[in-house]
């Protein structure tokens, strides 16, 4: 073989792949266990494209009322307040579409009503009267027995209790309504949920306030704001000790007192009051001091609506409680000898506590079905 042929043969041998003994073959890499595969959450549908009118500005507190610290977990916005105002008047928030919050809290009745007791959705009766929902922003407990600690909590309880709502079903109903869906996205950046519906109610109630009454104007120097009878009634109110629990400017101390209402009933039929919330025997028969702002419009009176007129309520607090024996009464109570004219003057003073509200009697426009 020539030298050239040998060179070509060497090149060909170099180009051929060499066989690797089985013992020297590299094992294939084992698959890596990535763990259970989690499906990606579907993106929330975008808010519906609905042309909404601008939300009205949040109304300012009436004159002579202080501001309150906002709720950090539910900051007040114009959009939430406007939405809560609508929901408050909409019977679609109830279980069967038959009742709105406003059924028991009428604007023309100082956001209460003139029933001793009200029926719930389904017909069951409440055992206590519906109080006004004015100026709730200043409270730190709710209901006659104070069992709820926040406005959001009481809104949720009333929604499910009084209106009989299934929260998830109502939220689904609102989300199926194009306008409500858009309103919730505008207010909360999400669709209606079981959490943000009570927040909308609370946002509205937090700015529902009453002030700048004739009494307030008189205290600010307007001598003609209150009648002569109301002025005399204010002096009697202080002299008789009523001011010990009905403290200005809201005319409540937010505390709980036993004033003998319901003591005429057999022992087993008496309302435990505050004891329902605290379970403490010493709280039996105590109820939260009601505000007197707007009280002239909210007869009948007390937690059971047992006093039909303002005169009867005044006479009870002036000493009528002492005529019936029962559980221990509040030590601040004292018998005052009031004439019929005195009672009329105190009534005139309480009437002078009805003032301007942040929301009038005009009902909001509700989204179409």
KEBASE-673496 format. One record per residue: x, y, z of N, C-alpha, C, O in turn. Coordinates in pm, whole numbers, plus 50000, padded with zeros to 5 digits. Layout:
<rs>
XYZXYZXYZXYZ ...
</rs>
This chain:
<rs>
500874988350000500005000050000500915012250000501915013150071 500505021449917501305033649907501135042050029500195040050106 502055051750048501985060950164500725069150161500165072250267 500255072650042499015080750033497815072750074496915078050140 497775059850036496625051450074496565049450223495475049250280 497715048150287497745046650433497185059150503496485058050604 497495070450452496995083150514495495084050503494825088350597 494945080150388493465080850370492785071350466491775074750527 493345059250481492755049250572492745054250715491795051950789 493825061150754493905066550893492835076950916492245077551024 492585085250817491545095650831490165089350845489345094150924 489885078950771488585072450776488345066050912487245066950966 489385059650969489255053351100488995063851209488235061351302 489625075351197489425086051298488015091351295487495095651399 487385091251179486025096851167484955087351219483835091851245 485245074551234484245064951281484045066251431485035067851502 482775065651485482525066351630483055054251700482955043051650 483635056551817484155045551896483085039651983482275046952039 483045026551995482085020052084482545021552226483725019352257 481615025252315481935026952456481455014852531480295010852517 482315008952610481874997152687480665000652773480555011952821 479764991052791478564993752870478874999253007478115007553058 479944995053067480254999753202480615014453204480565020853310 480975020153087481395034153084480305043453032480525055553024 479115038052996478015046652946477455054953061477265049853171 477175067853034476585076953135475085074353146474375074053045 474595072353270473135070053286472335082353249472785093653268 471145079953197470255091253163469805098153291469545091453391 469705111353291469285118753412467875114753455466975113353372 467715112853587466395109253638465465121353635465915132653656 464185119153609463245130553607463145136853745463185129853846 463005150153749462885157553875461415158153915460555161653834 461125154754043459755155154094459405169654129459915175154226 458535175454050458155189554072457015190954172456545202054195 456565179954231455475180754328454135181354257454075181254134 453075182054336451735182454275451535194954191451905205954231 450955193054078450725204253986449455211754027448375205854032 449595224854055448455233254096447975240953975448725248153911 446715239253948446155246353833446095261253863445735265253974 446445269253768446405283753786444955288253807444035283553739 444765297753904443415302753931442945310753811443705318553753 441685308653775441185316553661441125331253697440775334953809 441455339553602441405353853626439965358353647439035353553582 439805367853741438465373253765437975380453641438745387253574 436705378853610436185385653491436285400753509436135405853620 436555407853403436665422553414435325428553452434275422653424 435335440153516434065446453553433255449953428433815453253324 431945449153440431115452153323431255466853283431435475653368 431165469253156431275482853105429895489453109429105488553015 429635496053222428355502953243428655517553273429535520553353 427945526353208428115540553233427415544253364426185544453371 428215547253468427655550653599427765565553623428785571653588 426745571653682426875585853719427865587253832428035577853910 428525598553845429475600353957428765598554091427605602254107 429475592754186428915591154320428845604854387429785612654378 427725607954456427645620754527428735621854632429195611754685 429145633954662430155635954764429635631454900428435632154927 430535626854985430155622755120429675634955196430415644755207 428455634755250427945646555320428725649155449429165639855516 428885661855480429565665655603428645664055722427415664655708 429215661855840428425660955962427705674155985428295684755963 426435673756029425725686256058426465694456163427265689156240 426175707056165426825716056260426625711156403425585705456437 427635713456486427635710356629427875695456660427755691256775 428195687556558428595673856581430065672256542430515678056444 430785664656619432205662856592432435652356484431545644356454 433625652556426434015642056333434365629456412434595629956532 434395618256343434765605656406435915599456329436085601856210 436705591456399437805584556333437275574156236436365566556269 437835573956118437355564656015437775550356049438745548156121 437025540855996437335526756016438485522755924438375523955802 439585518055982440775514855903440555502855812441185501755707 439675493755853439405481855772438345484255665438125475955577 437685495855674436635498955578436585514155559435605520555597 437635519955500437675534555485436485539855408436045533855310 435975551055452434805556955389435175563255256436125570955247 434415559955152434555566455021433175570154970432175564455014 433135579554880431845583654823431165572054753429945570854755 431955563454689431405552254614430765541854707429695536554678 431425538954819430855529554915429585534954977428595527754991 429605547755014428445553955079427235553754985426135550255026 427445557454860426345557654764425785543554742424575541754732 426675533654734426235519754716425465515054839424405508954825 425985517754959425285513755082423925520255094422985513955143 423805532755050422515539755052421495532454966420335530855005 421925527954849421025520354761420645506954822419465503254824 421635499754873421365486654931420405487555048419575478655068 420495498255126419645500055244418165500455206417305496555285 417865505255086416475506655042416025495454947414895495654899 416895485954920416585475954818416125462654880416905456254950 414875458554856414385445954912415075433554854414925422554907 415815435254745416535423954687417635418754779418195407954756 417945426254883418965421754979418415411655078419185405555153 417085409755080416485400155173416375386355109416625384654990 415995376855189415925362855143414935361155030415205354154932 413765367555043412695365454944412335378054866411335378154795 413115388454879412835400754805411685408854860411125417254789 411315406354986410125412955041410425424755133409515432355165 411685426355177411955436455280413325442655262414315435655236 413385455755277414645463055280414915467755423414015467655507 416135471755449416465477355582415555489155615415155491055730 415235496955512414435508955533413005505855575412265514955612 412595493155571411235489755616411075492555764409975495855809 412155491255842412105493955986412735507156023412555511956135 413465513255930414195525655960413805536055855414475537555752 412725543155883412135552455787412745566355804412795571455916 413205572555695413785585955707412835596055772413275604355851 411545595255738410585604955794410265602355940409615610656004 410695591055994410495587856136411835587656208412075579356296 412705597056170414025598056231414785584856218415535580956308 414585578056106415255565556073414965554656176415825546356208 413735554756228413195543856309411785541756256411545543656137 410835537856341409435537056297408535538156418409005540356529 407255536656398406285538056507405665524956549404545524656599 406375513956528405915500856574406585497456707407755500556729 405835491056794406445486156918407475475356885408585475556937 407095466056800407975455256755407775453256605406705456456552 408775448156539408695445756395408845430956364409485423456438 408255426956253408385413156206409625411656119409995420956047 410255400056126411375396756038410825390855908409645387755898 411695389455810411315382055690410945367755732411715361155802 409795363355692409295350255733408215351055839407515341255865 408065363055903406945365055995407275364756142406465369456222 408415359356183408765359056325408935373256377409455381856306 408505375656501408575388956559409875391056636410365382056704 410415403056624411545406756710411045408556852409875411556874 411935406656949411515408457088411825422557139411435426157250 412525430557057412845444257097412545453956984412505450256866 412325466357021411975476956927413155480556837414315478956875 412845485456717413885489856624414315504056659413515513356646 415545506156705415985519656740416365527656616416515522056508 416535540656632417025548856522418435544656484419205539856568 418775546356357420135543456313420915556356286421945556156219 420415567556337421135580256326422325580556421422255575356533 423395586456376424595589056458425245576356513425885576656618 425095565156443425715552756490427225553256484427905545456550 427775562456405429225563556394429885566656528431065563856547 429115572356620429675576356749429575565156854430115566556964 428915554256821428725543356916429905533556912430635532956813 430065526157019431075515457020430495501757053431225491857056 429195501157079428455488557088427105490657021426645501957005 426465479656983425225480656906424185470856956424505460657017 422945474056927421745467256978421465471857121422325477657188 420245469057166419815473157299420685466857409420855472557516 421225454957380422055448257480423545449657452424365444157527 423915456857346425315459457317426125447357274427335447057294 425475437457214426175424857186427085425557064427895416557044 426975435956981427815436956863428835448256881428485459056927 430115445656844431165455456873431455465456762432075475856787 431035462556639431355471556528430125473556440429175465656442 430155484256364429055487156273428975476656163427875473056119 430125471856118430125461256016429485448556071428745441756000 429775445356197429225433156257427715434056272427005424456245 427215445556315425775446956333425055447056198423945441956187 425675452656097425065452455963424965438155911423945434255853 425995430355932425985416355890424925408455965424215400355905 424815410856097423835403556178422405407256139421545398556127 422145420056118420795424456081420435419555941419285415955915 421395419455851421165414555715420735399955717419775396155648 421425391755794421085377555799419905374655891419135365355866 419755382655997418685380156093417365386356051416395379256026 417325399456044416085406456012415625403455869414445400855846 416555403855775416195401755633416275387055593415915383555481 416755378555682416785364155654417665360355538417445349955476 418675368455507419445366555385420375354455391420965351455495 420495347655278421575338155254422655346455184422525349255065 423725350555255424685360055199425235356055063425325364454973 425605343455046426185339154919425175340354806425515344454695 423915336854834422875337554730422595352054692422405355154574 422565361054792422315375154762423485380954683423285388654588 424705377454721425865382354647425815377954501426105385854411 425435365454478425325360454341424245367954264424395371054145 423145370954332422045378354269422505392354228422185397054118 423265399054316423745412454285424755412154172424785421254089 425595401854168426595400954062425975397953926426555401053822 424805391753928424105389053803423445401653748423035401953632 423345412053832422795424853789423955433453738424875436653814 423905436953613425045443853550425385456853622426555460053642 424355464353662424605477253727425205475453865426185482053900 424635466453945425195464054078426615458654069427485462254149 426855449953971428205444553953429195455853929430295455953986 428815465253846429685476653817429855485553940430945490753964 428785487354017428855495854136429795489754241430545496954307 429755476554257430655470054352432105470854306433005473054386 432325468954176433695470254125434205484454146435385486354177 433345494354129433775508154148434095510954296435065517954326 433275505454386433445508354529434525499954594435265504954680 434625487054555435525477854625436585471354536437395463454583 436585474854407437535468954312437335453854299438265446554266 436125449354326435785435254312434265434054305433545443654330 433785422154271432335420054266431775419154406432525418954504 430465418454417429805417354548430215404454616430265393854552 430515405154745430875393454824430145393754957429535403854993 430195382655028429545382155160430245391355260429675394655364 431465395555229432215404455318431975419155286431815427255378 431935422855157431835437055127430405442555125430215454655125 429415433855123428035438855131427775445355267427275456555270 428095438755381427955445755510428835458155519428465467855586 429975458155454430845469855457430195481655385430355493155427 429465478955279428755489755209427655495555298427505507655307 426875486755363425875491455458426515500555563426025511455591 427625495755622428275503055731428815516455684428755526255757 429345516955563429875529555510428775540055501428995551755533 427595535855459426455545055453426035549455593425875561455619 425865539955684425395543255819426415551755895426035559455983 427695550355862428725558055932428605573055903429095581155982 427975576755795427825591055763426375595655778426045607055745 425495586755826424095590555850424005597155987424005590356090 423925610355988424005617756113422915628356121422365632756020 422625632356244421615642656269422175652756368422705649056472 422045665556335422515676256422421925689456379420935689956307 422545700456425422095713956393420605715656423419865721756345 420185710256537418795711356581418575724956648419545732056677 417315728756672417065741256744417855742356874418335753156909 417995731156947418785731357070420225735557042420775743757114 420825729856937422205732956903422365747856870423325754356912 421415752956795421465767056757421325776056879421985786356889 420445772156972420275779957094421545779857177421945790157232 422185768257186423435767157262424545775357197425475779757265 424445777357066425455785156994425185800057002425955808056950 424065803957067423805818157087422535823657025422195835257047 421825815456946420575820056884419435818756986418875807857003 419105829457051418105829157159416695826357108415815823057188 416475827656981415145825356926414995811256867413925807756817 416045803356874416005790156811415055780656883414405772456818 414985781657017414085773057095412955781357152413125793257182 411795775057166410655781757228410895783557377411805777457434 410075792057439410195794257584409925781357660410605778357758 408945773457613408635760657679409815751157669410155744457767 410445750457552411585741557534412765745857621413485737457675 412955758857633414035764057719413795760157865414725756057934 412545761557911412205757158048412405742058062412865737158165 412045734857956412205720357959413665716257971413985706358038 414555723557907415985720757917416475722558061417285714658109 416005732958128416395735158267415835724158357416525719458447 414605719958332414015708958410414735695858383414915687558473 415135693958259415855681958219417135680558301417465669658347 417835691558317419065691358397418765689958546419425682258616 417775697258593417435697158736416945683558781417215679358894 416225676658696415645663658732416655652258722416345640858759 417835654958674418875644658666418895636658538419665627158525 418045640258441418005632858314419355633458243419745624158172 420065644558263421325646758193422425637358241423475636258177 422205630458353423225621258404423495609858305424625605058296 422475605658232422625594758133422425599657990423015594157897 421605609857973421375615457839422285627657824421855639057840 423555624957792424595635157794424735641657656424845634557556 424725655057649424965661657521426365658357468427245655157548 426605658957337425665663857237424735653257178423765656657111 425015640257204424185629757146423085625257240422225617257202 423095630257363422065627357463421935612357490420845606757497 423085606057506423225592357554424605591257616425525598557578 424765582057709426085579257764426655566357709427745562057749 425925559857615426335547457551426455536057652427035525557621 425925537957772426035527957877424695520757893423735523457820 424645511457989423485502758007422935504558148423685504458246 421605506258157420985509158286419665501458300418965499058202 419355497758423418065491658455417135502758503417375508758608 416075505558427415165516458464413745511458488412795519258489 413605498458509412315492958548411335490058437410195486258464 411755491758312410835488758200410645473658191411625466258177 409425469058197409115454758189409055447958323408805435858329 409265455358433409235449058566407845444358606407695436258697 406835449558539405465445558573405155431358524404135425658563 406005425758439405785412258387406205401758489407035404558576 405645389758480406115378858567407605376858549408145379458442 408285372258653409735371158653410275363458533411275367458474 409625352658498410105344458388409915350758251410485345958153 409135361358243408875367858115409655380858096409535387357993 410465384558195411215397058185412405395458091413055384958087 412685405858016413795405857921415115407257996415275416758073 416065398057977417355398958047418195410958008419085415058083 417935416657889418685428357847420165425657829420555416057761 420995434157889422445433357874423005419657913424055415557862 422335412658001422795399358043422875389757925423695380557926 422055391757822422135383257704423525383757642424005373857586 424175395357651425495397057590426625393357685427605387157643 426495397057812427605395157906427485382557990428485377658044 426265377058002425965365358087426135368458236426115359358319 426305381158271426515385058411425165388158477424365395658421 424925382558594423655384658663423405399358694422255403858691 424465406758723424275420858757423825429358639423455440958657 423855423558519423415430958401421965427958362421475432758261 421295419958443419905416458413419055429058412419105437158505 418275430758306417345441958295417955455058253417265465258250 419245455158221419895467558176419795468658024419945458857951 419545480857978419455483457835420235496157802420425504857887 420665496957679421465508457637420645521257639419485521357598 421255531957687420575544857692420285549657550421225551757473 419035551257514418735555757377419065570557360418915578457453 419495574257241419695588357212418355595557210417335589557175 418345608157247417115616057242417035624557115416025631057091 418095624457036418025631956909417025624956816417155613156785 416035632656774414995627156686413965618756758413085613156693 414055617656892413155608656965411705612956957410805604656974 411445625556932410055630256924409285623456812408055623356812 410015617556715409365611356599409305596256607408805589856514 409805590356715409995575856715409125568256816409475557156854 408015574056859407115566756950406705553556885406615552756762 406445543056965406495542057111407925540357162408865539157083 408085540357295409405541757355409855529857438409055521457480 411165529457460411895519157534412065506657448411525505657338 412825497157501413225485557421412045476957378412125469557280 410935477857454409765469657420408615477757362407535472357338 408835490757341407775499157287406575500157379405455502057333 406805498757510405685497957605405075511557640403945511957689 405775522457616405235535757643404865542257510405715544857425 403565544757496403065548757365403385563257329403485566557211 403545571757429403765585957401405015590957472405525584457564 405505602357428406665608457491406345612557635407195611657724 405105616957657404695620557793404785608457886405275609657998 404315596857840404375584757923405815580957953406135576758064 406695582457855408105579057876408745588457977409515584158063 408425601357968408975611158063408465608258204409235608558300 407185605258216406595602458348407195589858410407405589258531 407475579958327408115567758379409495571058436409845566758546 410285578658360411645581758404411655591658521412645592358594 410575599158539410505608658650410115601958781410175608258887 409715589258776409355582358900408385571058882408135563658976 407825569558763406885558758740407505545058758406795535458789 408815544058740409525531458756409405526058899409505513958921 409205535058995409195531059136407885524559179407785519459291 406905524559093405585519359129405505504159116404555498059164 406475498159052406455483659032407735477859088408825482559056 407615467659172408795461259228409405451759125408705446259040 410715450059134411385441159041412875441059066413315444159177 413675437458962415125437158979415685450759022415025461059008 416875450559073417515462659122417605473159012417975470158899 417275485559046417285496458950418585504358959419335503259057 418845512258858420055520258854420065530458968419045536858996 421205531759033421305540359151421185555159116420955563359205 421325558758989421215572758951419775577458934419515589458922 418865568158934417445571958923416995579059050417375575359161 416205589359031415605596059146414225601059107413975605058994 413325600759205411945604859181411885620059173412355627059262 411285624859066411095639359048409605642259041408875635758967 409165651859118407755655759118407525665859005407775677759020 407065660558894406815669058778405325671258757404535661858763 404955683658733403565686758699403315683558553404255680758478 402065683958511401745681758371402435692158283402885689058172 402525704458334403195714958258404685712158248405295714458143 405285706958355406705703358351406975692658246407935693458169 406095682658244406245671858146406125677458004406865673557915 405165686757985404995692857852406225700857813406595700957695 406855707457908408055715257877409235706257840409985709157746 409395695257914410465685957880410215679757743411155677657665 408965676957713408625671957579409025682157473409585678457369 408725694957497409085705357401410595705957381411075708257269 411355703957489412805703657477413265691957391414125693657304 412715680157414413115668357334412755670457187413485666157098 411625676957163411255680157024412285689356960412495688956838 412925697757041413935707056989415255700156958416205706556913 415325687056981416525679356948416425672856810417355666056767 415315674856741415165669656604415785679956509415345691456505 416785675856434417505685356350417665680956207416835673756153 418765685356147419055682256008419775668755999420585665356085 419475661255894420165648555873420995649155745420695656955654 422015640955740422885640855623422205635055500422605638055388 421195626855518420405621455407418945624655435418415621355541 418295630955341416905634655358415985622755333416405611255333 414715626055313413705615655295413665610155153412995600155128 414385616355060414375611754921415065598154910416205596554952 414375588754853414935575154839415885574954719415645581754619 416955567054728417895566254616417285558454500416385550254519 417775561054380417345553454263418025539854265419245539054279 417255529254252417805515754257418105510654116417395514154022 419125502354101419415496453970418225488253920417535481953999 417995488353792416885480353737417145465453755418285461153775 416065457853748416185443253761417025437653645417245425553638 
</rs>
